[in-house]
Amino acid sequence: MSKTVKDIVRSFYETDLIHNTEAFSEYLHPEIELYWNSSFGFNKKDFNDIKAMFNEMALSFETLRCEISHLIAEENTVTIRYTYYVQTIEAPDKEDPIAHFITIWELKNDKLYKGYQISQQVDNAPESIMSFISK
């Protein structure tokens, strides 16, 4: 049985992206474009930019874990809402949420091809954090 677009996106986000560099070739289309709006402004990333970003994160974080709260698919488009949690090199016994994201992915040839992403830094208010925890 082949994977659905939802399976592909879920699998990418559940992969240890700071320690498994082969995952980028497995999941990302070589011509990927990510259009990202964040509290720091707009950024457009390609395959090499995305891989470099996770390589940089590997220098600061012991672990990077994605908690998915929503995953919705329609044809070859998947919307995912998630929070990244990290353990830093300085405090490896403590896991903290760092940012919330919503990304809409268009897939091509069973790979992430075009992404439209918004993100913001974590608000540590309990109600905010609980809204991102899957039920």
DSSP file (Angstrom, degrees, kcal/mol; ACC not computed):
  #  RESIDUE AA STRUCTURE BP1 BP2  ACC     N-H-->O    O-->H-N    N-H-->O    O-->H-N    TCO  KAPPA ALPHA  PHI   PSI    X-CA   Y-CA   Z-CA
    1    1 A M              0   0    0      0, 0.0     2,-0.1     0, 0.0     0, 0.0   0.000 360.0 360.0 360.0 132.2    0.0    0.0    0.0
    2    2 A S        -     0   0    0      1,-0.1     2,-0.2     0, 0.0     0, 0.0  -0.439 360.0-100.9 -80.8 156.3    1.4    3.4   -0.9
    3    3 A K        -     0   0    0     -2,-0.1     2,-0.1     1,-0.1    -1,-0.1  -0.470  32.0-128.1 -74.5 144.6    1.6    6.3    1.5
    4    4 A T     >  -     0   0    0     -2,-0.2     4,-2.2     1,-0.1     5,-0.1  -0.409  29.2-104.8 -81.3 167.5   -1.0    9.0    1.5
    5    5 A V  H  > S+     0   0    0     70,-0.2     4,-2.3     1,-0.2     5,-0.2   0.872 125.0  53.5 -61.5 -35.7    0.0   12.7    1.3
    6    6 A K  H  > S+     0   0    0      2,-0.2     4,-2.8     1,-0.2     5,-0.2   0.918 107.1  50.8 -63.0 -43.4   -0.9   12.9    5.0
    7    7 A D  H  > S+     0   0    0      1,-0.2     4,-2.6     2,-0.2    -2,-0.2   0.904 110.1  50.3 -59.9 -42.3    1.4    9.9    5.8
    8    8 A I  H  X S+     0   0    0     -4,-2.2     4,-2.1     2,-0.2    -2,-0.2   0.937 113.5  43.7 -63.8 -47.9    4.3   11.6    3.9
    9    9 A V  H  X S+     0   0    0     -4,-2.3     4,-2.2     2,-0.2     5,-0.2   0.929 114.8  49.3 -65.4 -45.1    3.9   14.9    5.7
   10   10 A R  H  X S+     0   0    0     -4,-2.8     4,-1.8     1,-0.2    -2,-0.2   0.935 111.0  50.6 -58.4 -46.0    3.4   13.3    9.1
   11   11 A S  H  X S+     0   0    0     -4,-2.6     4,-0.5    -5,-0.2    -1,-0.2   0.889 108.4  52.2 -61.6 -40.7    6.5   11.1    8.6
   12   12 A F  H >< S+     0   0    0     -4,-2.1     3,-1.1     1,-0.2    -1,-0.2   0.945 112.4  44.6 -60.1 -48.2    8.6   14.1    7.6
   13   13 A Y  H 3< S+     0   0    0     -4,-2.2    53,-0.3     1,-0.3    -1,-0.2   0.735 111.6  53.1 -72.4 -21.7    7.7   16.0   10.8
   14   14 A E  H 3< S+     0   0    0     -4,-1.8    -1,-0.3    -5,-0.2     2,-0.2   0.491  89.9 101.5 -89.1  -3.1    8.2   13.0   13.0
   15   15 A T  S << S-     0   0    0     -3,-1.1     2,-1.8    -4,-0.5     3,-0.1  -0.531  87.1-111.7 -79.5 147.2   11.7   12.4   11.6
   16   16 A D    >>  +     0   0    0     -2,-0.2     4,-1.8     1,-0.2     3,-1.2  -0.600  42.1 179.2 -78.1  85.1   14.7   13.5   13.6
   17   17 A L  T 34 S+     0   0    0     -2,-1.8    -1,-0.2     1,-0.3    41,-0.1   0.657  72.0  55.6 -71.3 -17.6   15.7   16.3   11.2
   18   18 A I  T 34 S+     0   0    0     46,-0.2    -1,-0.3     1,-0.1     3,-0.1   0.620 120.4  29.5 -89.6 -10.7   18.7   17.5   13.2
   19   19 A H  T <4 S+     0   0    0     -3,-1.2     2,-0.6     1,-0.2    -2,-0.2   0.526 112.4  63.4-119.3 -10.7   20.4   14.1   13.2
   20   20 A N    ><  +     0   0    0     -4,-1.8     3,-1.2     1,-0.1     4,-0.3  -0.782  50.9 170.1-120.0  85.6   19.1   12.5   10.0
   21   21 A T  T >> S+     0   0    0     -2,-0.6     3,-0.9     1,-0.3     4,-0.5   0.708  73.3  69.0 -71.6 -19.4   20.4   14.5    7.0
   22   22 A E  H 3> S+     0   0    0      1,-0.2     4,-1.6     2,-0.2     3,-0.3   0.738  83.2  75.8 -68.3 -20.9   19.2   11.8    4.5
   23   23 A A  H <> S+     0   0    0     -3,-1.2     4,-2.5     1,-0.2     5,-0.4   0.811  84.8  62.7 -60.9 -30.8   15.6   12.7    5.4
   24   24 A F  H <> S+     0   0    0     -3,-0.9     4,-2.6    -4,-0.3    -1,-0.2   0.933 106.7  41.9 -64.2 -45.3   15.9   15.9    3.3
   25   25 A S  H  < S+     0   0    0     -4,-0.5    -1,-0.2    -3,-0.3    -2,-0.2   0.833 115.6  52.3 -68.2 -31.6   16.4   14.0    0.0
   26   26 A E  H  < S+     0   0    0     -4,-1.6    -2,-0.2     1,-0.1    -1,-0.2   0.886 125.5  20.1 -70.9 -39.4   13.8   11.5    1.0
   27   27 A Y  H  < S+     0   0    0     -4,-2.5    85,-2.8    -5,-0.1     2,-0.5   0.726 108.2  75.2-106.8 -26.5   11.0   14.0    1.8
   28   28 A L  E  < S-a  112   0A   0     -4,-2.6    85,-0.2    -5,-0.4    -1,-0.1  -0.781  75.0-126.3-100.4 130.9   11.8   17.3    0.0
   29   29 A H  E >   -     0   0A   0     83,-2.6     3,-2.0    -2,-0.5    18,-0.1  -0.445  25.6-121.3 -64.6 141.4   11.5   17.8   -3.7
   30   30 A P  E 3  S+     0   0A   0      0, 0.0    17,-0.4     0, 0.0    -1,-0.1   0.784 114.4  47.5 -58.8 -25.3   14.7   19.1   -5.2
   31   31 A E  E 3  S+     0   0A   0     15,-0.1    -2,-0.1    16,-0.1    82,-0.1   0.034  85.0 154.4-102.7  25.9   12.9   22.3   -6.4
   32   32 A I  E <   -     0   0A   0     -3,-2.0    15,-0.5    80,-0.1     2,-0.4  -0.172  24.8-166.1 -56.2 144.1   11.1   22.9   -3.1
   33   33 A E  E     -a  114   0A   0     80,-2.2    82,-2.9    13,-0.2     2,-0.5  -0.990   2.9-168.4-133.0 126.4   10.1   26.5   -2.2
   34   34 A L  E     -aB 115  45A   0     11,-2.7    11,-2.6    -2,-0.4     2,-0.7  -0.967   5.3-162.3-117.2 118.4    9.0   27.5    1.3
   35   35 A Y  E     -aB 116  44A   0     80,-3.2    82,-3.1    -2,-0.5     2,-0.5  -0.895  19.8-172.3-100.4 112.6    7.4   30.9    1.7
   36   36 A W  E     -aB 117  43A   0      7,-3.2     7,-2.3    -2,-0.7     2,-0.5  -0.927  18.1-173.4-122.4 119.6    7.7   31.7    5.4
   37   37 A N  E     +aB 118  42A   0     80,-3.0    82,-1.7    -2,-0.5     2,-0.2  -0.945  24.0 154.8-106.3 125.4    6.1   34.5    7.3
   38   38 A S  E >   - B   0  41A   0      3,-2.0     3,-2.0    -2,-0.5    82,-0.2  -0.786  62.4 -86.1-136.9-179.2    7.2   34.8   11.0
   39   39 A S  T 3  S+     0   0    0     80,-0.3     3,-0.1     1,-0.3    81,-0.1   0.623 128.5  57.5 -66.1 -10.6    7.5   37.4   13.7
   40   40 A F  T 3  S-     0   0    0      1,-0.4    -1,-0.3     3,-0.0     2,-0.2   0.421 119.5-104.2 -97.0  -0.7   10.9   38.1   12.1
   41   41 A G  E <   -B   38   0A   0     -3,-2.0    -3,-2.0     2,-0.0    -1,-0.4  -0.677  56.7 -27.9 112.7-168.1    9.4   38.9    8.7
   42   42 A F  E     +B   37   0A   0     -2,-0.2     2,-0.3    -5,-0.2    -5,-0.2  -0.634  53.7 175.0 -91.3 144.4    9.2   37.1    5.3
   43   43 A N  E     -B   36   0A   0     -7,-2.3    -7,-3.2    -2,-0.3     2,-0.5  -0.989  18.4-153.9-147.2 138.2   11.7   34.5    4.1
   44   44 A K  E     -B   35   0A   0     -2,-0.3     2,-0.4    -9,-0.2    -9,-0.2  -0.967  19.5-170.1-113.3 129.9   11.8   32.3    1.1
   45   45 A K  E     -B   34   0A   0    -11,-2.6   -11,-2.7    -2,-0.5     2,-0.2  -0.927   8.6-165.1-123.9 144.9   13.8   29.1    1.4
   46   46 A D     >  -     0   0    0     -2,-0.4     4,-2.5   -13,-0.2     5,-0.2  -0.476  49.1 -77.0-110.2-172.3   14.9   26.4   -1.1
   47   47 A F  H  > S+     0   0    0    -15,-0.5     4,-2.4   -17,-0.4     5,-0.2   0.925 130.7  44.4 -54.0 -51.9   16.3   22.9   -0.6
   48   48 A N  H  > S+     0   0    0      1,-0.2     4,-2.5     2,-0.2    -1,-0.2   0.866 112.1  52.9 -65.8 -35.9   19.8   24.0    0.5
   49   49 A D  H  > S+     0   0    0      2,-0.2     4,-2.2     1,-0.2    -1,-0.2   0.913 110.7  47.0 -63.7 -42.7   18.4   26.8    2.8
   50   50 A I  H  X S+     0   0    0     -4,-2.5     4,-1.9     2,-0.2    -2,-0.2   0.931 113.4  47.4 -66.6 -45.4   16.1   24.3    4.6
   51   51 A K  H  X S+     0   0    0     -4,-2.4     4,-2.1    -5,-0.2    -1,-0.2   0.917 112.7  49.7 -61.7 -43.1   18.9   21.7    5.0
   52   52 A A  H  X S+     0   0    0     -4,-2.5     4,-2.3     1,-0.2    -1,-0.2   0.878 106.9  56.0 -63.7 -38.0   21.3   24.4    6.3
   53   53 A M  H  X S+     0   0    0     -4,-2.2     4,-2.0     1,-0.2    -1,-0.2   0.926 110.3  43.8 -61.1 -45.2   18.7   25.7    8.8
   54   54 A F  H  X S+     0   0    0     -4,-1.9     4,-1.7     2,-0.2    -1,-0.2   0.849 110.7  55.2 -70.9 -32.6   18.4   22.3   10.4
   55   55 A N  H  X S+     0   0    0     -4,-2.1     4,-0.6     2,-0.2    -1,-0.2   0.891 108.9  48.8 -63.5 -38.8   22.2   21.8   10.4
   56   56 A E  H >X S+     0   0    0     -4,-2.3     3,-1.1     1,-0.2     4,-0.6   0.897 108.3  53.3 -65.0 -41.4   22.5   25.1   12.3
   57   57 A M  H >X S+     0   0    0     -4,-2.0     4,-2.4     1,-0.3     3,-1.3   0.858  99.5  63.2 -62.5 -34.2   19.8   23.9   14.7
   58   58 A A  H 3< S+     0   0    0     -4,-1.7    -1,-0.3     1,-0.3    -2,-0.2   0.747  95.7  60.4 -63.0 -22.8   21.8   20.8   15.3
   59   59 A L  H << S+     0   0    0     -3,-1.1    -1,-0.3    -4,-0.6    -2,-0.2   0.745 116.6  29.6 -75.3 -23.0   24.6   22.9   16.7
   60   60 A S  H << S+     0   0    0     -3,-1.3    29,-1.9    -4,-0.6     2,-0.4   0.687 112.8  64.0-107.3 -24.9   22.4   24.3   19.5
   61   61 A F  E  <  -C   88   0A   0     -4,-2.4    27,-0.3    27,-0.2     3,-0.1  -0.861  49.3-164.4-115.3 137.1   19.9   21.5   20.2
   62   62 A E  E    S+     0   0A   0     25,-3.3     2,-0.3    -2,-0.4    26,-0.2   0.877  87.3  11.1 -74.3 -42.2   20.3   18.0   21.6
   63   63 A T  E     -C   87   0A   0     24,-1.3    24,-1.5     2,-0.0     2,-0.4  -0.958  57.6-163.9-137.0 154.9   16.8   17.1   20.4
   64   64 A L  E     -C   86   0A   0     -2,-0.3     2,-0.4    22,-0.2    22,-0.2  -0.969  17.7-179.2-137.5 120.3   14.1   18.6   18.2
   65   65 A R  E     -C   85   0A   0     20,-3.1    20,-3.3    -2,-0.4     2,-0.5  -0.969  16.5-146.9-127.2 138.9   10.7   17.1   18.5
   66   66 A C  E     -C   84   0A   0     -2,-0.4     2,-0.6   -53,-0.3    18,-0.2  -0.905   5.1-162.8-107.3 126.3    7.5   18.0   16.7
   67   67 A E  E     -C   83   0A   0     16,-2.8    16,-2.0    -2,-0.5     2,-0.4  -0.940  14.4-153.1-106.8 113.1    4.1   17.8   18.3
   68   68 A I  E     +C   82   0A   0     -2,-0.6    14,-0.2    14,-0.2    66,-0.2  -0.733  22.0 172.4 -90.4 129.0    1.4   17.8   15.7
   69   69 A S  E    S+     0   0A   0     12,-2.7     2,-0.3    -2,-0.4    66,-0.3   0.735  70.1  20.2-103.0 -31.1   -2.0   19.2   16.7
   70   70 A H  E     +C   81   0A   0     11,-1.6    11,-2.3    64,-0.1    -1,-0.3  -0.998  53.8 175.6-141.4 142.8   -3.8   19.2   13.3
   71   71 A L  E     +C   80   0A   0     -2,-0.3     2,-0.4     9,-0.2     9,-0.2  -0.870  12.8 172.4-148.9 109.8   -3.2   17.4   10.0
   72   72 A I  E     -C   79   0A   0      7,-2.7     7,-3.2    -2,-0.3     2,-0.4  -0.967   8.8-167.0-127.1 134.5   -5.7   17.9    7.2
   73   73 A A  E     +C   78   0A   0     -2,-0.4     2,-0.3     5,-0.2     5,-0.2  -0.943  14.3 175.2-126.2 145.6   -5.4   16.7    3.6
   74   74 A E  E >   -C   77   0A   0      3,-2.7     3,-2.0    -2,-0.4     2,-0.1  -0.894  68.8 -51.0-145.7 114.6   -7.2   17.5    0.4
   75   75 A E  T 3  S-     0   0    0     -2,-0.3   -70,-0.2     1,-0.3    -1,-0.0  -0.384 124.5 -16.1  54.2-121.3   -5.9   15.9   -2.9
   76   76 A N  T 3  S+     0   0    0     -2,-0.1    31,-2.7    -3,-0.1     2,-0.4   0.153 120.4  92.6 -99.7  21.5   -2.2   16.7   -3.0
   77   77 A T  E <   -CD  74 106A   0     -3,-2.0    -3,-2.7    29,-0.2     2,-0.4  -0.944  51.3-173.7-118.5 135.0   -2.3   19.5   -0.4
   78   78 A V  E     -CD  73 105A   0     27,-2.5    27,-3.6    -2,-0.4     2,-0.5  -0.991   9.7-158.6-129.5 133.0   -1.7   19.0    3.4
   79   79 A T  E     -CD  72 104A   0     -7,-3.2    -7,-2.7    -2,-0.4     2,-0.4  -0.945  15.2-175.3-109.4 130.9   -2.1   21.5    6.2
   80   80 A I  E     -CD  71 103A   0     23,-2.7    23,-2.7    -2,-0.5     2,-0.4  -0.986  13.6-165.5-129.5 136.5   -0.3   20.9    9.4
   81   81 A R  E     +CD  70 102A   0    -11,-2.3   -12,-2.7    -2,-0.4   -11,-1.6  -0.986  31.1 147.2-118.8 128.2   -0.3   22.8   12.7
   82   82 A Y  E     -CD  68 101A   0     19,-2.3    19,-3.0    -2,-0.4     2,-0.4  -0.961  39.7-132.8-157.5 166.5    2.5   21.9   15.1
   83   83 A T  E     -CD  67 100A   0    -16,-2.0   -16,-2.8    -2,-0.3     2,-0.4  -0.992  20.1-137.8-127.7 136.7    4.9   23.0   17.8
   84   84 A Y  E     -CD  66  99A   0     15,-2.2    14,-2.9    -2,-0.4    15,-1.0  -0.824  17.8-166.1 -94.1 134.7    8.6   22.3   17.9
   85   85 A Y  E     -CD  65  97A   0    -20,-3.3   -20,-3.1    -2,-0.4     2,-0.3  -0.927   9.0-170.6-116.3 142.9   10.1   21.3   21.3
   86   86 A V  E     -CD  64  96A   0     10,-2.9    10,-2.7    -2,-0.4     2,-0.5  -0.936  24.3-150.2-133.7 156.0   13.8   21.3   21.9
   87   87 A Q  E     -CD  63  95A   0    -24,-1.5   -25,-3.3    -2,-0.3   -24,-1.3  -0.999  31.3-140.3-117.4 124.6   16.4   20.2   24.5
   88   88 A T  E     -C   61   0A   0      3,-0.6   -27,-0.2     6,-0.5     6,-0.2  -0.387  18.3-118.7 -83.4 162.3   19.4   22.5   24.4
   89   89 A I  S    S+     0   0    0    -29,-1.9   -28,-0.1     1,-0.2    -1,-0.1   0.853 117.0  52.0 -64.5 -34.8   23.0   21.5   24.7
   90   90 A E  S    S+     0   0    0    -30,-0.3    -1,-0.2     1,-0.2   -29,-0.1   0.801 124.3  25.2 -73.3 -29.1   23.2   23.6   27.9
   91   91 A A    >   +     0   0    0      3,-0.1     3,-1.8     1,-0.1    -3,-0.6  -0.554  67.9 163.2-134.6  69.4   20.1   22.0   29.5
   92   92 A P  T 3  S+     0   0    0      0, 0.0    -1,-0.1     0, 0.0    -3,-0.1   0.625  73.7  60.0 -68.0 -12.1   19.7   18.5   28.0
   93   93 A D  T 3  S+     0   0    0      1,-0.1     2,-0.5     2,-0.0    -6,-0.0   0.444  96.5  70.6 -92.8   0.2   17.3   17.4   30.8
   94   94 A K    <   -     0   0    0     -3,-1.8    -6,-0.5    -6,-0.2     2,-0.5  -0.969  64.0-158.7-124.7 127.0   14.7   20.1   30.1
   95   95 A E  E     -D   87   0A   0     -2,-0.5    -8,-0.2    -8,-0.1    -2,-0.0  -0.897  15.5-178.1-105.2 130.7   12.5   20.2   27.0
   96   96 A D  E     -D   86   0A   0    -10,-2.7   -10,-2.9    -2,-0.5     2,-0.3  -0.962  28.8-119.9-127.7 143.1   10.9   23.5   26.0
   97   97 A P  E     +D   85   0A   0      0, 0.0   -12,-0.3     0, 0.0     3,-0.1  -0.607  29.4 178.5 -73.9 141.3    8.5   24.6   23.2
   98   98 A I  E     -     0   0A   0    -14,-2.9    24,-1.4     1,-0.4     2,-0.3   0.727  55.1  -1.0-115.6 -32.6   10.2   27.1   20.9
   99   99 A A  E     -DE  84 121A   0    -15,-1.0   -15,-2.2    22,-0.3    -1,-0.4  -0.993  52.0-134.9-160.4 151.2    7.7   28.0   18.2
  100  100 A H  E     -DE  83 120A   0     20,-2.7    20,-1.9    -2,-0.3     2,-0.3  -0.845  29.3-173.3-105.0 144.9    4.2   27.2   16.8
  101  101 A F  E     -DE  82 119A   0    -19,-3.0   -19,-2.3    -2,-0.3     2,-0.4  -0.965  23.3-167.5-137.9 151.3    3.7   26.7   13.1
  102  102 A I  E     +DE  81 118A   0     16,-2.1    16,-2.4    -2,-0.3     2,-0.4  -0.969  22.0 178.9-132.1 126.1    1.0   26.2   10.5
  103  103 A T  E     -DE  80 117A   0    -23,-2.7   -23,-2.7    -2,-0.4     2,-0.6  -0.991  20.7-155.7-131.5 135.9    2.2   25.1    7.1
  104  104 A I  E     -DE  79 116A   0     12,-2.2    12,-2.0    -2,-0.4     2,-0.4  -0.954  21.6-164.4-107.3 120.3    0.3   24.3    3.9
  105  105 A W  E     -DE  78 115A   0    -27,-3.6   -27,-2.5    -2,-0.6     2,-0.5  -0.890  15.5-158.2-110.7 134.3    2.2   21.9    1.7
  106  106 A E  E     -DE  77 114A   0      8,-2.8     7,-2.6    -2,-0.4     8,-1.7  -0.939  22.6-147.7 -99.7 130.6    1.7   21.1   -2.0
  107  107 A L  E     - E   0 112A   0    -31,-2.7     2,-0.4    -2,-0.5     5,-0.2  -0.772  16.6-176.1-102.4 146.9    3.2   17.7   -2.8
  108  108 A K  E >  S- E   0 111A   0      3,-2.5     3,-1.0    -2,-0.3    -2,-0.0  -0.987  75.4  -4.0-140.2 128.7    4.8   16.7   -6.1
  109  109 A N  T 3  S-     0   0    0     -2,-0.4     3,-0.1     1,-0.2    -1,-0.1   0.879 130.0 -59.4  54.3  40.2    6.1   13.2   -6.8
  110  110 A D  T 3  S+     0   0    0      1,-0.2     2,-0.3   -81,-0.0    -1,-0.2   0.764 117.7 106.7  61.0  28.8    5.3   12.2   -3.2
  111  111 A K  E <  S- E   0 108A   0     -3,-1.0    -3,-2.5   -83,-0.0     2,-0.3  -0.962  83.5 -94.2-133.9 153.5    7.6   15.0   -1.9
  112  112 A L  E     +aE  28 107A   0    -85,-2.8   -83,-2.6    -2,-0.3    -5,-0.2  -0.522  52.5 162.0 -66.7 123.7    7.1   18.3   -0.2
  113  113 A Y  E     +     0   0A   0     -7,-2.6   -80,-2.2    -2,-0.3     2,-0.4   0.813  56.6  18.7-116.5 -54.5    7.2   20.8   -3.1
  114  114 A K  E     -aE  33 106A   0     -8,-1.7    -8,-2.8   -82,-0.2     2,-0.4  -0.989  66.1-172.3-128.6 126.3    5.6   24.2   -2.2
  115  115 A G  E     -aE  34 105A   0    -82,-2.9   -80,-3.2    -2,-0.4     2,-0.5  -0.938  15.2-166.6-122.3 141.1    5.1   25.3    1.4
  116  116 A Y  E     +aE  35 104A   0    -12,-2.0   -12,-2.2    -2,-0.4     2,-0.4  -0.965  27.0 178.9-124.0 110.1    3.3   28.3    2.8
  117  117 A Q  E     -aE  36 103A   0    -82,-3.1   -80,-3.0    -2,-0.5     2,-0.4  -0.894  22.0-174.3-125.7 141.2    4.2   28.7    6.4
  118  118 A I  E     +aE  37 102A   0    -16,-2.4   -16,-2.1    -2,-0.4     2,-0.3  -0.975  17.4 172.0-124.8 147.3    3.4   31.1    9.3
  119  119 A S  E     - E   0 101A   0    -82,-1.7   -80,-0.3    -2,-0.4     2,-0.3  -0.978  13.6-173.3-148.7 160.0    5.1   30.8   12.7
  120  120 A Q  E     - E   0 100A   0    -20,-1.9   -20,-2.7    -2,-0.3     3,-0.1  -0.985  36.3 -95.1-151.2 153.8    5.4   32.6   16.0
  121  121 A Q  E     - E   0  99A   0     -2,-0.3   -22,-0.3   -22,-0.2     2,-0.1  -0.292  57.3 -86.3 -64.5 154.3    7.4   32.2   19.1
  122  122 A V        -     0   0    0    -24,-1.4     2,-0.6   -25,-0.1    -1,-0.1  -0.381  29.5-148.6 -67.0 135.3    5.8   30.3   21.9
  123  123 A D        -     0   0    0      2,-0.1     6,-0.2    -2,-0.1    -1,-0.1  -0.944  11.7-149.0 -98.4 119.0    3.6   32.2   24.4
  124  124 A N        +     0   0    0     -2,-0.6    -1,-0.1     4,-0.1    -2,-0.1   0.370  54.3 126.6 -78.5   7.2    4.1   30.3   27.6
  125  125 A A     >  -     0   0    0      1,-0.1     4,-2.3     2,-0.0     3,-0.5  -0.461  67.9-126.5 -62.5 134.8    0.6   31.0   28.9
  126  126 A P  H  > S+     0   0    0      0, 0.0     4,-2.7     0, 0.0     5,-0.2   0.868 108.0  53.0 -54.2 -41.8   -1.0   27.6   29.8
  127  127 A E  H  > S+     0   0    0      2,-0.2     4,-1.2     1,-0.2    -3,-0.0   0.895 110.3  48.5 -62.5 -38.9   -4.1   28.2   27.6
  128  128 A S  H  > S+     0   0    0     -3,-0.5     4,-0.5     2,-0.2     3,-0.4   0.951 113.2  45.9 -64.7 -50.2   -1.9   29.0   24.6
  129  129 A I  H >< S+     0   0    0     -4,-2.3     3,-1.5     1,-0.2     4,-0.4   0.919 110.6  53.6 -60.3 -44.5    0.3   25.9   25.1
  130  130 A M  H >< S+     0   0    0     -4,-2.7     3,-0.9     1,-0.3    -1,-0.2   0.780  98.2  64.7 -63.8 -26.9   -2.8   23.6   25.7
  131  131 A S  H 3< S+     0   0    0     -4,-1.2    -1,-0.3    -3,-0.4    -2,-0.2   0.700 104.1  47.4 -69.7 -17.2   -4.3   24.8   22.4
  132  132 A F  T << S+     0   0    0     -3,-1.5     2,-0.5    -4,-0.5    -1,-0.2   0.471  88.3  99.9-101.0  -3.5   -1.4   23.2   20.5
  133  133 A I  S <  S-     0   0    0     -3,-0.9   -64,-0.1    -4,-0.4     2,-0.0  -0.717  78.4-118.7 -87.5 128.1   -1.5   19.8   22.3
  134  134 A S              0   0    0     -2,-0.5   -65,-0.1   -66,-0.2   -64,-0.1  -0.345 360.0 360.0 -66.5 145.3   -3.2   17.1   20.4
  135  135 A K              0   0    0    -66,-0.3    -1,-0.1    -2,-0.0   -66,-0.1   0.438 360.0 360.0 -84.2 360.0   -6.3   15.6   22.1
